[in-house]
Amino acid sequence: MKMYFHKVVALSCMTGLLPACQSASDKKVGGDETIPVTLLQPTTIELPRSYVADIQAIQFVEIKPKVEGFVEQVLVDEGELVKKGQPLFRLSSENYAEAVKEAEANYKQAQAELEMANYETERVQRLVEKQIFSSIRLDQVKREQEVVRMKVEQARAQWQRAQMDYGYTTIVSPFAGYVDRIPYKVGSLVNPESLLTTVSDISEVFAYYKVNESEYLRFKRAQLKGENLQQEDNVELVLADGMVYSHKGRQETVEGDFERGTGSIAFRVRFPNPDGLLKHGVTGKVRMLTRMEDVCLVPQKSTFEIQDFTYVYLVDSLGVAKVRSFDPIERYQNYYITQDLQPNTAIVYEGVQMVKDGMSIRVDTVAFEDVRKELHLDNLQR
């Protein structure tokens, strides 16, 4: 019991001494060290943003035959630039040519039968007028005439269908573009499910990139206010080798829905491609400048994080440091962008690890222009 009493007394003494020791240490640090402080200034910057892009041709179609047959001729080569309507493949057409002849003959036969039906109708009409035949006979031949007329329409449709099938044996390009790989060679049996090749029009390309919901809302609000117009016409494309594409793109549209799984939505940028450098399916990144006005730039070394919160030390006119959390809009390189902190707010610039909440410090003011140069903001600030 006595031993337990002595432990409690010792622990109480140590607990009482800790604040005094900490206070003495704080005063020593505050008295011996000069802490750099800077005043936050509102600024306008154009922040570069990059997004992974999926690049596609403005027109891209799969070429498949509409009829079954053997490949008789391959009239183009892989990678060749073709014109609209230029023949690409020819399939065996003997059977389809015979079908055209047969359908034409059936059509002409049906026309002859219709002529005979018309003549018979006229003959019966005259006899009915002379009261030789009854009107019932006239109704009968008129119905027979209508049946023959329908037979003619059916034969004409079959003839036209046979002509179309015969025409499908020559496969042409639907537009001007580049031919992709040709897997089926001469002699291959193909059907409407066979992919003969693809044709892509890359005179211009689309670059699709995805943003999250908060970025989408920020962009749309700025767009509704008439802002970001310069950004929309000034989009850059960084290619896979790190080089910047020589032509600027224009942001055109956005998809209608957010993806359920990722919570993102895709924007589309159109790039000219006069030299044909970009191909369908290449990779790259779109890069643009986002203009942010009246924001404060907080150096990363002036902050510290606890769990999911970011903090700085504010310094009042008496040199007392007070801890304060803030919400960064974005982190870029070695600083945070925020609108939580008021202009001309003094913050501890360096040495936050030496400062405690409520400590009186000796202030050494660093001009914000010097901070801006150290953060390399000359190329971003406008």
C-alpha positions, 0 to 999 in steps of 0.5 A, a space after each residue: 500500500 505504501 509502495 502504491 502511494 509513492 508511485 502515485 505521488 511521483 507520477 503526479 510530480 512528473 505530470 506537474 513538472 511537464 508543463 513547466 519544462 515544456 513552457 521553458 523549452 518553448 520560450 527558449 526556442 522562441 527566444 533563441 530562434 528567428 522564425 521566417 514568416 510571410 504574408 499570403 497574397 491573393 494571386 491569379 494563376 494558370 495551372 497546368 493539368 494533364 489527363 490520360 487521353 484515348 485518341 480515336 479517329 473522327 471516323 472509324 468503321 469495320 469493313 465486313 462483307 454483306 454476302 458470303 463468298 470467296 475473296 477473289 481480289 484484294 485491291 488495296 494494301 495495309 496502311 494504304 490511303 484510300 478514297 471514298 468509294 474506292 474498291 477494296 475487295 472483290 468476292 466470287 460473284 458467279 452465283 450472284 450474277 446467275 441469281 440476277 439473270 434468273 430474277 430478271 427473267 421472272 420479272 419479265 415473265 410476270 410483266 407478260 402475265 400482267 399484260 395478258 391480265 390487263 387484256 383479259 380485263 378489257 375484253 370482259 369489260 366490253 362483253 359485260 357492257 354488251 350484257 354477254 357476260 355478267 358483272 360477276 365475271 368482271 369482278 373475277 378477272 379484276 381480282 386475277 389482274 390484281 394478283 398478277 400485279 402483286 406478282 410483278 411487284 414481288 418479282 421486281 423486288 427480288 430482281 432488285 435484291 439480286 442486283 444488290 447482292 451482286 453489287 455487294 461482291 465488290 466492297 468499297 470504302 465508305 469514306 477516305 481513310 487509311 486501311 488497317 490490317 487485312 487478315 483474309 487473303 485471296 481464296 478465303 471464304 468470308 461471310 457477314 461476320 468476317 472482319 476484312 479490315 478497318 478504315 479510319 479517317 484521321 484527318 482529325 482525331 478525337 482525344 477523350 479524357 476523364 475527370 471526376 465530379 468536382 473537376 466537372 462542376 468547377 469547369 461547367 461553372 466557369 463555362 457558364 460564367 463565360 470563363 475558360 474560353 481561352 483554355 477550351 481553344 488551347 489544349 495541348 497533346 503530349 505524345 507517348 515520347 514526351 514531345 508536345 504535338 505541334 497543333 493545339 486542340 479545341 475542347 468540344 463536348 462532354 458525355 451525358 452520364 457519369 460512369 457508375 463504377 469510377 464516378 468520372 465523366 469524359 470530355 472530348 477534344 478535337 485535334 487537327 492531323 494534317 500530316 497523319 502523324 496521329 493514328 487511331 488508338 495511340 496514347 497520350 495526355 491532354 494538357 491545358 491551363 486552368 485559370 484560378 483567380 484570387 487564390 492563396 498559394 501556401 508553400 508545402 514546407 509551411 504546412 503539416 498534416 495530421 490524419 486527413 487534415 492540413 495545418 499551418 501556423 498563423 501569426 498575429 500582430 503580437 507574434 503569437 503562433 496559432 495552429 489553423 487547418 485549411 482545405 486545399 483546392 489542389 496540390 501542385 508541385 511544392 505548394 497548396 492552392 486554397 481559398 480558405 485563408 484570407 489575403 495578408 494572413 501571416 503564416 510561419 514560412 519555415 521551421 514549423 517543427 520548432 513552433 507550438 500552438 500559442 508560442 510567441 516567436 521572433 518574426 523574420 518577414 519574408 516577402 511574398 515575391 521571394 516566396 513566389 520565386 522560390 516556388 517557381 511561380 513566374 511561369 504560372 502567375 498571370 
